[in-house]
Amino acid sequence: MVKQKGQKANQHPSYRNPTIAEALCEIHFSLPDDAPWKASLAGDLFKQVQDEFPEMEPMTEIGLQFELGPRRIGHSLLPPRQRMRFKHKDRPLFLQLGPNVFTVNVLPKYTGWDSMSKDVISAWKQAKNALNPSRITRIGLRYINKVNMTDDNEIPGDWFKASDYIPAVVLRSKGSFLSRVESQIDAENRIIVTLAEGQSDGKEHKRGIIFDIDRIIQKDIPVEDQVLHGEMNNLHEHVWEIFKTGQTKRLRTFLEGGVK
């Protein structure tokens, strides 16, 4: 739904047609006295969350690391990481737990930041009871947006416009495209923005656009809920500004319920 009357100026609109394919908050933490990770902690967490998240299954995560060299940009696969995933009983909501990393994943349909932030804080409270973390060391807030092109002749610039994080040349691409902008804002803050061609969800057309915004803060952070919520809000404000400044009129019209 679009912005309603009486909504505060610092609140963000919710949309009839959100483009969010996945939103996630990843919390890295340390155990007391930097104790080593134990696989049994996944079972401890399951005991805390099983009423809401009755399904637990192992996962293997394979990461990709980009490498900048003097003459080229390459990439390499990171060693696989084992995680346990906990599925909500009736909502598109998942928790993940790996060595010193706790993640909350929200799948469509995204219902807004207020709802997601409450889910993260609620899950973190239960994680604290099970894991007893001593401090948070890093928080990542990531939004993966997906737009299906309606015509194979469209270009990314029909949907997104150039900004500090979206190069104009990529928006003119009539074929495959990929842009990745990574910036170290200061000693503690980092942003990674990717605009790339993706597969469409539609049957008639095969092209889509992935707009991936990953905002990260890395420092020692107290584990208290109020502190975590404040840091998350700051990250979300930056993610929102990047998404807002990259919208074309056509994308805004679609988000608010208009046709493509």
FIKOL-967523 format. One record per residue (C-alpha): residue number from 1; y negated, z, x. Coordinates in nm, 4 decimals. Last residue first. Layout:
<rs>
{NUM,{Y,Z,X}}
...
</rs>
This chain:
<rs>
{260,{0.2536,-1.5891,0.4333}}
{259,{0.1975,-1.4363,0.0921}}
{258,{-0.0399,-1.1473,0.0357}}
{257,{0.0706,-0.7848,0.0225}}
{256,{-0.1716,-0.6027,0.2492}}
{255,{0.0334,-0.6843,0.5572}}
{254,{0.0291,-1.0547,0.4716}}
{253,{-0.3480,-1.0635,0.4402}}
{252,{-0.3847,-0.8697,0.7649}}
{251,{-0.1581,-1.1201,0.9436}}
{250,{-0.3603,-1.4149,0.8159}}
{249,{-0.6895,-1.2531,0.9121}}
{248,{-0.5599,-1.2207,1.2678}}
{247,{-0.4385,-0.8885,1.4021}}
{246,{-0.4492,-0.7972,1.7718}}
{245,{-0.7331,-0.5446,1.7420}}
{244,{-0.5400,-0.3460,1.4806}}
{243,{-0.2160,-0.3305,1.6780}}
{242,{-0.3909,-0.2109,1.9935}}
{241,{-0.5982,0.0413,1.7956}}
{240,{-0.2868,0.1737,1.6214}}
{239,{-0.0985,0.2251,1.9465}}
{238,{-0.3973,0.4168,2.0881}}
{237,{-0.4219,0.6417,1.7826}}
{236,{-0.0451,0.6946,1.7914}}
{235,{-0.0543,0.8272,2.1466}}
{234,{-0.3227,1.0806,2.0555}}
{233,{-0.1291,1.1853,1.7460}}
{232,{0.1858,1.2340,1.9517}}
{231,{0.0028,1.4627,2.1950}}
{230,{-0.1289,1.6743,1.9090}}
{229,{0.2116,1.6965,1.7418}}
{228,{0.3773,1.8037,2.0656}}
{227,{0.1223,2.0817,2.1121}}
{226,{0.1674,2.2041,1.7542}}
{225,{0.5464,2.1998,1.7840}}
{224,{0.5552,2.4168,2.0979}}
{223,{0.7481,2.2668,2.3919}}
{222,{0.4614,2.2978,2.6395}}
{221,{0.3759,1.9724,2.8209}}
{220,{0.4227,1.8961,3.1915}}
{219,{0.3067,1.5390,3.2488}}
{218,{0.4016,1.1828,3.1531}}
{217,{0.2299,1.0110,2.8616}}
{216,{0.3661,0.6840,2.7296}}
{215,{0.2583,0.4166,2.4793}}
{214,{0.5003,0.1308,2.4053}}
{213,{0.3713,-0.1531,2.1857}}
{212,{0.6140,-0.4359,2.1025}}
{211,{0.4954,-0.7439,1.9143}}
{210,{0.7986,-0.9667,1.8499}}
{209,{0.7274,-1.3040,1.6937}}
{208,{0.9754,-1.5151,1.4976}}
{207,{1.1327,-1.8569,1.5118}}
{206,{1.4533,-1.9657,1.3414}}
{205,{1.3258,-2.1077,1.0159}}
{204,{1.5135,-2.1739,0.6919}}
{203,{1.7430,-1.8717,0.6890}}
{202,{1.4805,-1.6042,0.7496}}
{201,{1.5155,-1.3035,0.9775}}
{200,{1.3497,-1.5001,1.2563}}
{199,{1.4711,-1.4798,1.6144}}
{198,{1.2189,-1.3576,1.8647}}
{197,{0.9430,-1.5092,2.0750}}
{196,{0.7534,-1.2555,2.2773}}
{195,{0.4480,-1.0312,2.2849}}
{194,{0.4998,-0.7208,2.4963}}
{193,{0.2611,-0.4301,2.5456}}
{192,{0.3322,-0.1493,2.7936}}
{191,{0.0892,0.1430,2.8187}}
{190,{0.0734,0.4293,3.0677}}
{189,{-0.0912,0.7692,3.0838}}
{188,{-0.0548,1.0553,3.3312}}
{187,{-0.2203,0.9439,3.6561}}
{186,{-0.4580,0.7148,3.4701}}
{185,{-0.4396,0.4058,3.2489}}
{184,{-0.1388,0.2661,3.4316}}
{183,{-0.1156,-0.0752,3.2660}}
{182,{0.1749,-0.2988,3.1730}}
{181,{0.1143,-0.6309,2.9999}}
{180,{0.4211,-0.8366,2.9104}}
{179,{0.3789,-1.1859,2.7671}}
{178,{0.6632,-1.4132,2.6655}}
{177,{0.6633,-1.7555,2.5049}}
{176,{0.9067,-2.0249,2.3926}}
{175,{0.7514,-2.3337,2.2421}}
{174,{0.4145,-2.4345,2.1007}}
{173,{0.2282,-2.1729,2.3048}}
{172,{-0.1387,-2.1301,2.2177}}
{171,{-0.1088,-1.7536,2.1762}}
{170,{0.0326,-1.7251,2.5262}}
{169,{-0.2840,-1.8745,2.6755}}
{168,{-0.5017,-1.6197,2.4960}}
{167,{-0.3446,-1.3252,2.6754}}
{166,{-0.2609,-1.0272,2.4485}}
{165,{-0.3261,-0.6765,2.5877}}
{164,{-0.7028,-0.6845,2.6424}}
{163,{-0.7241,-0.8938,2.3277}}
{162,{-0.6377,-1.2417,2.2056}}
{161,{-0.5468,-1.2929,1.8417}}
{160,{-0.2187,-1.2645,1.6554}}
{159,{-0.0688,-1.4442,1.3563}}
{158,{-0.1706,-1.8099,1.3817}}
{157,{-0.2160,-1.7528,1.7547}}
{156,{0.1604,-1.7181,1.7910}}
{155,{0.1958,-2.0915,1.7161}}
{154,{0.3248,-2.2527,1.3998}}
{153,{0.5139,-2.5808,1.4091}}
{152,{0.8443,-2.4193,1.3116}}
{151,{0.6859,-2.3074,0.9862}}
{150,{0.7131,-1.9721,0.8091}}
{149,{0.7080,-1.7615,1.1247}}
{148,{0.8788,-1.4254,1.0839}}
{147,{0.6754,-1.1344,1.2188}}
{146,{0.8385,-0.8413,1.3979}}
{145,{0.6779,-0.5195,1.5148}}
{144,{0.8341,-0.2782,1.7633}}
{143,{0.6381,0.0471,1.7782}}
{142,{0.6946,0.2886,2.0656}}
{141,{0.5773,0.6439,2.1244}}
{140,{0.6892,0.7856,2.4602}}
{139,{0.6577,1.1508,2.5559}}
{138,{0.7250,1.2870,2.9045}}
{137,{0.7954,1.6151,3.0824}}
{136,{0.8461,1.8527,2.7903}}
{135,{0.9103,2.2109,2.8942}}
{134,{1.1736,2.4858,2.8991}}
{133,{1.4163,2.3218,2.6591}}
{132,{1.6414,2.5556,2.4548}}
{131,{1.8922,2.2821,2.3649}}
{130,{2.0181,2.3816,2.0208}}
{129,{1.7200,2.5679,1.8776}}
{128,{1.4805,2.3271,2.0470}}
{127,{1.6632,2.0303,1.8966}}
{126,{1.6243,2.1774,1.5487}}
{125,{1.2502,2.2141,1.5931}}
{124,{1.2369,1.8663,1.7458}}
{123,{1.3980,1.7164,1.4346}}
{122,{1.1316,1.8675,1.2080}}
{121,{0.8532,1.7618,1.4447}}
{120,{0.9822,1.4045,1.4628}}
{119,{1.0359,1.3738,1.0866}}
{118,{0.6868,1.5127,1.0177}}
{117,{0.5394,1.2579,1.2594}}
{116,{0.7259,0.9796,1.0815}}
{115,{0.6034,1.0733,0.7347}}
{114,{0.2400,1.1072,0.8374}}
{113,{0.2676,0.7907,1.0445}}
{112,{0.3626,0.5716,0.7517}}
{111,{0.6514,0.4661,0.5288}}
{110,{0.8434,0.2326,0.7599}}
{109,{1.1068,0.0459,0.5603}}
{108,{1.2592,-0.0182,0.7905}}
{107,{1.4036,0.1829,1.0814}}
{106,{1.2822,0.5147,1.2259}}
{105,{1.4288,0.6388,1.5544}}
{104,{1.3847,0.9957,1.6849}}
{103,{1.4759,1.0392,2.0513}}
{102,{1.5753,1.3331,2.2728}}
{101,{1.6098,1.2839,2.6495}}
{100,{1.7305,1.5403,2.9046}}
{99,{2.0673,1.3650,2.9496}}
{98,{2.1114,1.1815,2.6206}}
{97,{2.0443,1.2655,2.2587}}
{96,{1.9615,1.0238,1.9804}}
{95,{1.8411,1.0943,1.6277}}
{94,{1.8468,0.8355,1.3525}}
{93,{1.6542,0.7636,1.0320}}
{92,{1.7060,0.4852,0.7807}}
{91,{1.7595,0.7493,0.5066}}
{90,{2.0663,0.8693,0.3136}}
{89,{2.2869,1.0907,0.5336}}
{88,{2.0815,1.0574,0.8499}}
{87,{2.2711,0.9175,1.1484}}
{86,{2.3159,1.1105,1.4740}}
{85,{2.3490,0.9118,1.7964}}
{84,{2.4995,1.0444,2.1180}}
{83,{2.3868,0.8896,2.4423}}
{82,{2.5463,0.7502,2.7564}}
{81,{2.3260,0.5629,3.0011}}
{80,{2.4280,0.2355,3.1627}}
{79,{2.2886,0.1781,3.5149}}
{78,{1.9663,-0.0249,3.5066}}
{77,{1.9796,-0.4020,3.4848}}
{76,{1.7429,-0.5938,3.7088}}
{75,{1.4240,-0.7902,3.6598}}
{74,{1.2111,-1.0310,3.8516}}
{73,{0.8452,-1.1120,3.8967}}
{72,{0.7755,-1.3420,4.1892}}
{71,{0.5953,-1.4012,4.5141}}
{70,{0.4968,-1.0636,4.6535}}
{69,{0.7398,-0.8778,4.4245}}
{68,{0.7001,-0.7118,4.0861}}
{67,{1.0222,-0.5717,3.9440}}
{66,{1.0967,-0.5301,3.5740}}
{65,{1.3718,-0.2849,3.4815}}
{64,{1.6079,-0.3487,3.1903}}
{63,{1.8064,-0.0706,3.0290}}
{62,{2.1624,-0.0606,2.8990}}
{61,{2.2292,0.2159,2.6468}}
{60,{2.5852,0.3166,2.5662}}
{59,{2.6334,0.4965,2.2374}}
{58,{2.8575,0.7788,2.1133}}
{57,{2.8758,0.8573,1.7403}}
{56,{2.7699,1.1443,1.5145}}
{55,{2.7540,1.1198,1.1357}}
{54,{2.6487,1.4179,0.9204}}
{53,{2.2756,1.3987,0.9951}}
{52,{2.1064,1.6093,0.7263}}
{51,{2.3624,1.8916,0.7047}}
{50,{2.4824,1.8081,1.0574}}
{49,{2.1518,1.8898,1.2257}}
{48,{2.2016,2.2253,1.3986}}
{47,{2.5767,2.1993,1.4597}}
{46,{2.5208,1.8458,1.5883}}
{45,{2.2736,1.9804,1.8438}}
{44,{2.5328,2.2152,1.9914}}
{43,{2.7827,1.9308,2.0021}}
{42,{2.5369,1.7185,2.1973}}
{41,{2.4828,2.0142,2.4296}}
{40,{2.8520,1.9909,2.5267}}
{39,{2.7681,1.6969,2.7545}}
{38,{2.6006,1.9392,2.9945}}
{37,{2.2830,1.8549,3.1858}}
{36,{2.2097,2.0490,3.5016}}
{35,{1.9795,2.3533,3.4868}}
{34,{1.6156,2.2910,3.5778}}
{33,{1.5541,2.6686,3.5635}}
{32,{1.5537,2.6329,3.1839}}
{31,{1.6230,2.2745,3.0727}}
{30,{1.3724,1.9956,3.1259}}
{29,{1.2467,1.7517,2.8659}}
{28,{1.1959,1.3847,2.7870}}
{27,{1.0860,1.3083,2.4312}}
{26,{1.1225,0.9579,2.2903}}
{25,{0.9433,0.8735,1.9652}}
{24,{1.0599,0.5629,1.7853}}
{23,{0.9417,0.2967,1.5468}}
{22,{1.1586,-0.0010,1.4559}}
{21,{1.1178,-0.3339,1.2793}}
{20,{0.7560,-0.2581,1.1893}}
{19,{0.5981,-0.5551,1.0108}}
{18,{0.4840,-0.3521,0.7106}}
{17,{0.4503,-0.5551,0.3890}}
{16,{0.2954,-0.3312,0.1232}}
{15,{0.0923,-0.1640,0.3940}}
{14,{-0.0133,0.1912,0.4710}}
{13,{-0.3730,0.2362,0.5751}}
{12,{-0.4702,0.4607,0.8652}}
{11,{-0.6477,0.7909,0.8327}}
{10,{-0.9644,0.8587,1.0320}}
{9,{-1.1877,0.7459,0.7470}}
{8,{-1.0279,0.9823,0.4989}}
{7,{-0.8654,0.8290,0.1940}}
{6,{-1.0697,0.8891,-0.1185}}
{5,{-1.0056,0.5440,-0.2534}}
{4,{-0.6783,0.4038,-0.1209}}
{3,{-0.6092,0.1973,0.1887}}
{2,{-0.3524,-0.0695,0.1169}}
{1,{0.0000,0.0000,0.0000}}
</rs>
